[in-house]
Amino acid sequence: MAQQDDTANKQKAIQSRQDQLDGNMQKEESKDPVQTGIRQPVPPMPQQHLAKPGLEAQMDLKPKFLAEQYKGSGKLQGMTAIVTGGDSGIGRAVAVLFAREGADVAILYLNEHEDAAETQRYVELEGRRCVTVAGDVKDEAFCKDAVDKIVAEFGRLDILVNNAAFQEHANSLLDITEERLDETFRTNIYGYFHMAKAALPHLKRGASIINTGSVTGLKGSKKLLDYSATKGAIHAFTMSLAASLIEQGIRVNAVAPGPVWTPLNPADQTPEQIKEFGASTTFKRPAQPEELSPAYVFLASPVCSGYITGVVLPITGVVGE
C-alpha cells in the first residue's frame, strides 16, 4: 500500500508542477504569421479579383518566384523540361529553378502571352534556352504537336511537369453545370493524361514526370467539389503511372500544395476572401511559389530522388498534412 501511495503522491506532484507552469503561461498563442526562413508576405493580402485565366502581371502583390538565395549545382544539367501552366505562379518558379540547375525549359500556356514572355526572359537570364507554346491542354492533338515541336527544338525530353489547372468555386453541387464540370476535368486530368501520353515516347531511363496535385485532393474542399475531385484523380494517376513506368526507369511523383500566392486564387475568390488567403494554415500565411519550386527540382533530379516514385509530397503549410 505504501508503494501505491508513493506513486500517487509522485503523480500529484508532477500534476502540481505542470499546473503551476500552465498558470505562468497565460498569454495567448501568437497570432503572428510564421517565418521559418526568408521573410514572406503575410495577410492581409491585397484585395483584388482577376479575370480568368489570371495574369500575374496584373496582380497587386507580385508572387515571389526567383528564390534568390537558391544556388544551382547542376542537378538537371543537360536536361530538357516541359512545364505546363509555366507562364506564372508555381510553373514560373519551377521553370526558373530548372534553368538554374542546368535544364532547357519549354513553357506551355493558354493565352497569357505577357506572363509567358516574362517567364521566358527569366529562364534565359539563367543562361538556358526557353521556348513558349500557346494552346489548350484539353486538346490531345495540341499536346502531341507541342511535345513533338519541343523535342525537335531541343533534341530530347527528360522532365514533364503537369501543372496547368482550372479552378472555379461553387457554393453548391447544384451550381456545377455540365459545362463547368467538363472544363475542370478536361483541363486538370485529361490534360495530364494527354501530356504524359505525348511525352512518353520521348522519355528514356532516368526521366521523370511531376504532377501538381493539391491539398484539396487530400482533404477535399466544400466549395471546390469538381476541382478537388480532379486533384484526387491526379494523385491516383500519379501512383498508377509510377507503377506502370517503373520498369522503364521513369519516375512519376506529385506535389500537393496548400494555399500558394498565384493568379489562380485572385481569379477565383472575391477581394474580401483573398484578403485572408492562407491565414488558416499553421504558418498563418500563404506560401510563395519560390517555396514550392525546390521540391520540383528534388523530384526531377535522379541524383536527389532516384529511389522515389509514386509519392504525393504535401507542402500544405499545416502540421501533419
C-alpha positions as CSV (number, residue, x, y, z in Angstrom):
1,M,0.0,0.0,0.0
2,A,2.9,2.4,0.8
3,Q,4.3,2.0,-2.7
4,Q,0.9,2.8,-4.3
5,D,0.6,5.9,-2.1
6,D,4.1,7.0,-3.0
7,T,3.3,6.6,-6.7
8,A,0.0,8.6,-6.4
9,N,1.9,11.3,-4.5
10,K,4.5,11.5,-7.3
11,Q,1.8,11.8,-9.9
12,K,0.1,14.6,-7.9
13,A,3.5,16.4,-7.6
14,I,4.0,16.2,-11.4
15,Q,0.5,17.5,-11.9
16,S,1.0,20.3,-9.4
17,R,4.2,21.4,-11.1
18,Q,2.6,21.4,-14.5
19,D,-0.4,23.3,-13.2
20,Q,2.0,25.9,-11.9
21,L,3.7,26.1,-15.3
22,D,0.4,26.4,-17.1
23,G,-0.6,29.3,-14.8
24,N,2.6,31.1,-15.7
25,M,1.7,30.8,-19.4
26,Q,-1.5,32.8,-19.6
27,K,-0.5,34.6,-22.8
28,E,-2.4,33.5,-25.9
29,E,-0.7,31.7,-28.7
30,S,0.8,34.2,-31.1
31,K,-1.4,35.2,-34.0
32,D,1.6,36.4,-36.0
33,P,2.3,34.6,-39.3
34,V,5.2,32.2,-39.1
35,Q,8.5,32.9,-40.9
36,T,11.0,30.0,-40.8
37,G,13.5,31.4,-43.3
38,I,13.3,34.2,-45.8
39,R,10.5,36.6,-44.8
40,Q,7.5,36.2,-47.0
41,P,4.3,38.4,-47.4
42,V,1.6,37.9,-44.9
43,P,-2.1,38.6,-44.6
44,P,-3.9,40.8,-45.1
45,M,-3.2,40.2,-48.8
46,P,-4.1,42.9,-51.4
47,Q,-7.8,42.7,-52.2
48,Q,-8.2,42.0,-55.9
49,H,-10.2,39.9,-58.4
50,L,-8.6,38.9,-61.7
51,A,-10.4,37.8,-64.9
52,K,-9.6,34.2,-65.8
53,P,-7.3,32.7,-66.6
54,G,-5.5,35.3,-64.5
55,L,-2.4,37.3,-65.3
56,E,0.4,37.5,-62.9
57,A,1.4,40.9,-64.4
58,Q,-1.9,42.3,-63.1
59,M,-1.5,41.2,-59.5
60,D,-1.2,44.0,-57.0
61,L,1.4,42.0,-55.0
62,K,3.5,40.0,-57.4
63,P,4.3,36.4,-56.4
64,K,7.8,35.7,-55.4
65,F,9.4,33.2,-57.7
66,L,13.1,34.0,-58.1
67,A,14.4,32.1,-55.0
68,E,17.4,34.4,-55.0
69,Q,19.2,32.5,-52.2
70,Y,18.8,29.2,-54.0
71,K,22.2,28.3,-55.6
72,G,22.1,25.9,-58.6
73,S,24.6,23.0,-58.6
74,G,23.9,21.3,-62.0
75,K,21.3,18.8,-60.7
76,L,19.5,19.0,-64.1
77,Q,22.5,19.8,-66.3
78,G,21.9,19.0,-70.0
79,M,18.2,18.0,-69.5
80,T,15.1,19.4,-71.2
81,A,11.9,20.0,-69.3
82,I,8.3,20.9,-70.3
83,V,6.2,22.8,-67.8
84,T,2.5,23.3,-68.5
85,G,1.0,26.3,-67.0
86,G,4.6,27.6,-66.9
87,D,3.7,31.2,-67.6
88,S,3.0,32.2,-64.0
89,G,2.7,31.1,-60.4
90,I,4.3,27.7,-59.4
91,G,5.0,26.9,-63.0
92,R,7.1,30.0,-63.5
93,A,9.0,29.4,-60.3
94,V,9.7,25.8,-61.3
95,A,10.9,26.9,-64.8
96,V,13.4,29.4,-63.3
97,L,14.9,26.9,-60.9
98,F,15.1,24.1,-63.5
99,A,17.1,26.6,-65.7
100,R,19.3,27.5,-62.7
101,E,20.0,23.8,-62.3
102,G,21.0,23.5,-66.0
103,A,17.9,22.5,-67.9
104,D,16.4,24.0,-71.0
105,V,12.7,24.7,-70.5
106,A,9.6,24.8,-72.7
107,I,6.6,26.7,-71.4
108,L,3.1,25.6,-72.3
109,Y,0.4,28.1,-71.5
110,L,-3.2,29.1,-72.6
111,N,-3.1,32.7,-73.8
112,E,-1.3,34.7,-71.1
113,H,1.3,35.9,-73.6
114,E,2.7,38.7,-71.4
115,D,3.3,36.3,-68.5
116,A,4.8,33.7,-70.7
117,A,7.3,36.2,-72.2
118,E,8.3,37.3,-68.8
119,T,9.0,33.7,-67.7
120,Q,11.0,33.1,-70.9
121,R,13.1,36.2,-70.1
122,Y,13.9,34.9,-66.6
123,V,14.8,31.4,-67.8
124,E,17.1,32.9,-70.4
125,L,18.7,35.1,-67.8
126,E,19.7,31.9,-66.1
127,G,21.7,31.1,-69.3
128,R,19.4,28.4,-70.7
129,R,17.2,28.1,-73.7
130,C,13.4,28.6,-73.5
131,V,10.5,28.2,-75.9
132,T,6.9,29.1,-75.3
133,V,4.0,27.3,-76.9
134,A,0.4,28.6,-76.5
135,G,-2.5,26.2,-76.6
136,D,-5.1,24.2,-74.7
137,V,-4.0,21.0,-72.9
138,K,-7.6,19.8,-73.2
139,D,-6.8,19.2,-76.9
140,E,-4.9,15.9,-77.3
141,A,-3.7,16.9,-80.8
142,F,-2.2,20.1,-79.4
143,C,-0.4,18.2,-76.7
144,K,1.2,15.8,-79.2
145,D,2.1,18.6,-81.6
146,A,3.6,20.7,-78.9
147,V,5.8,17.9,-77.5
148,D,7.0,17.0,-81.0
149,K,7.9,20.6,-81.7
150,I,9.8,20.9,-78.4
151,V,11.7,17.7,-78.9
152,A,12.6,18.8,-82.4
153,E,13.9,22.1,-81.0
154,F,15.8,20.7,-78.0
155,G,16.7,17.2,-79.2
156,R,15.4,15.4,-76.1
157,L,12.9,15.4,-73.3
158,D,13.7,14.4,-69.7
159,I,11.1,16.0,-67.5
160,L,7.4,16.7,-67.8
161,V,5.7,18.9,-65.2
162,N,1.9,18.8,-65.5
163,N,0.8,22.0,-63.8
164,A,-1.9,23.7,-65.8
165,A,-5.2,23.9,-64.0
166,F,-8.7,25.4,-64.0
167,Q,-10.5,26.3,-60.7
168,E,-13.8,27.9,-60.0
169,H,-15.6,27.8,-56.7
170,A,-19.3,26.8,-56.3
171,N,-21.5,27.2,-53.2
172,S,-23.5,24.1,-54.0
173,L,-23.2,20.9,-56.1
174,L,-26.3,22.2,-57.8
175,D,-24.4,25.2,-59.2
176,I,-21.9,23.0,-61.1
177,T,-23.2,22.7,-64.7
178,E,-22.1,20.0,-67.1
179,E,-20.1,22.7,-69.0
180,R,-18.2,23.6,-65.9
181,L,-17.6,20.0,-64.8
182,D,-16.3,19.2,-68.3
183,E,-14.0,22.2,-68.3
184,T,-12.5,21.4,-65.0
185,F,-12.0,17.7,-65.6
186,R,-10.7,18.1,-69.2
187,T,-8.2,20.7,-68.1
188,N,-7.0,19.2,-64.9
189,I,-7.0,15.5,-65.5
190,Y,-7.5,14.9,-69.2
191,G,-4.7,17.4,-69.9
192,Y,-2.4,15.5,-67.6
193,F,-3.2,12.2,-69.4
194,H,-2.7,13.9,-72.9
195,M,0.6,15.4,-71.9
196,A,2.0,12.2,-70.4
197,K,0.9,10.2,-73.4
198,A,2.5,12.7,-75.8
199,A,5.7,12.8,-73.8
200,L,6.2,9.1,-73.1
201,P,7.6,8.0,-76.4
202,H,10.4,10.6,-75.9
203,L,11.2,9.8,-72.3
204,K,14.2,7.5,-71.5
205,R,15.6,5.8,-68.4
206,G,16.2,8.5,-65.8
207,A,13.4,10.7,-66.9
208,S,10.6,11.9,-64.7
209,I,7.0,13.2,-64.6
210,I,5.9,15.5,-61.8
211,N,2.2,16.3,-61.4
212,T,0.8,19.2,-59.4
213,G,-1.9,17.9,-57.1
214,S,-3.4,19.8,-54.2
215,V,-4.2,19.7,-50.5
216,T,-7.8,19.7,-51.8
217,G,-7.1,16.3,-53.3
218,L,-6.1,15.0,-49.9
219,K,-8.7,16.6,-47.7
220,G,-11.4,17.9,-50.0
221,S,-12.9,21.4,-50.1
222,K,-16.6,22.1,-49.7
223,K,-16.6,24.9,-52.3
224,L,-14.2,23.2,-54.8
225,L,-16.1,20.0,-55.4
226,D,-15.1,19.4,-59.0
227,Y,-11.6,20.8,-58.6
228,S,-10.9,18.7,-55.5
229,A,-12.1,15.6,-57.4
230,T,-9.7,16.2,-60.2
231,K,-6.8,16.7,-57.8
232,G,-7.7,13.4,-56.1
233,A,-7.7,11.8,-59.5
234,I,-4.3,13.3,-60.2
235,H,-2.9,11.7,-57.1
236,A,-4.3,8.3,-58.1
237,F,-3.0,8.8,-61.6
238,T,0.5,9.6,-60.2
239,M,0.7,6.4,-58.2
240,S,-0.8,4.3,-61.0
241,L,1.5,5.7,-63.7
242,A,4.5,5.3,-61.4
243,A,3.7,1.6,-61.1
244,S,3.3,1.4,-64.9
245,L,6.6,3.1,-65.8
246,I,8.9,1.9,-63.1
247,E,10.3,-1.0,-65.3
248,Q,11.3,1.6,-67.9
249,G,13.3,3.6,-65.3
250,I,10.9,6.5,-65.4
251,R,9.7,8.0,-62.1
252,V,6.4,9.7,-61.5
253,N,5.6,11.8,-58.5
254,A,3.3,14.7,-57.4
255,V,3.5,17.8,-55.3
256,A,0.3,18.7,-53.3
257,P,0.5,22.4,-52.4
258,G,-1.7,24.2,-49.9
259,P,-2.5,27.8,-50.5
260,V,0.0,29.5,-52.7
261,W,0.0,33.1,-53.8
262,T,-0.6,32.8,-57.6
263,P,-3.0,34.2,-60.1
264,L,-5.2,31.1,-59.7
265,N,-6.7,32.3,-56.4
266,P,-7.4,36.0,-57.1
267,A,-9.1,34.8,-60.3
268,D,-11.4,32.6,-58.2
269,Q,-12.1,34.4,-54.9
270,T,-13.7,37.7,-54.0
271,P,-11.4,40.6,-52.9
272,E,-12.7,40.2,-49.3
273,Q,-11.9,36.4,-49.3
274,I,-8.4,36.9,-50.9
275,K,-7.6,39.3,-48.1
276,E,-7.3,36.4,-45.6
277,F,-5.9,33.9,-48.1
278,G,-3.6,31.4,-46.4
279,A,-4.3,32.7,-42.9
280,S,-5.9,29.4,-41.7
281,T,-2.7,27.4,-42.2
282,T,-0.2,26.7,-39.3
283,F,2.0,29.3,-40.9
284,K,-0.9,31.8,-40.9
285,R,0.1,32.9,-44.4
286,P,0.1,31.5,-47.9
287,A,3.2,30.0,-49.5
288,Q,5.1,31.9,-52.2
289,P,5.9,30.0,-55.4
290,E,9.6,30.1,-54.6
291,E,8.9,28.0,-51.5
292,L,7.4,25.2,-53.7
293,S,9.8,25.1,-56.6
294,P,12.8,23.4,-54.9
295,A,10.5,20.4,-54.3
296,Y,10.1,20.0,-58.0
297,V,13.8,20.2,-58.5
298,F,14.2,17.5,-55.9
299,L,11.7,15.2,-57.6
300,A,13.1,15.9,-61.1
301,S,16.7,15.2,-60.3
302,P,17.7,11.5,-60.4
303,V,20.6,12.4,-58.2
304,C,18.3,13.6,-55.4
305,S,15.3,11.3,-55.7
306,G,16.3,8.3,-57.8
307,Y,14.7,5.9,-55.3
308,I,11.4,7.8,-55.1
309,T,8.4,7.2,-57.3
310,G,4.7,7.2,-56.8
311,V,4.6,9.6,-53.9
312,V,2.4,12.7,-53.3
313,L,4.5,15.2,-51.5
314,P,2.3,17.5,-49.4
315,I,3.5,21.1,-49.0
316,T,0.5,22.5,-47.3
317,G,1.7,24.8,-44.6
318,V,-0.2,22.7,-42.0
319,V,1.4,20.4,-39.4
320,G,0.6,16.8,-40.0
321,E,-0.7,17.3,-43.5
